[in-house]
Amino acid sequence: MVCTAGAGTVLGALAHGKPLVMVPIASDQHTIAAQVAAAGAGRFRAPGPSSASELREAFRQVARDPAHAEAARKISVQMHSMPEPEAVIGSLEKLVGA
């Protein structure tokens, strides 16, 4: 997946175990891209103009390195093992005294 590291796009890709190449351009995208890269599930390029060849090469590097796919898969497993929102409502209500 090649994207600007928007939260929804990143979470969607990781939920499916897909590694990312990210070019953040605004707001929290820089932090999200850095976190994904630190987890090994992708790479990001500093903001600024990117040529098609630079993005293509980054994509090839991520696609060829099985470590990125494995890290993305592990995150996917973690995401899918989280409880459904309904399962935590009671615990949240207890925390806030509802």
Beta strands, then each sheet from edge to edge (+ up, - down):
strand 1: 2-3
strand 2: 20-22
strand 3: 42-44
sheet 1: 1+ 2+ 3+
end
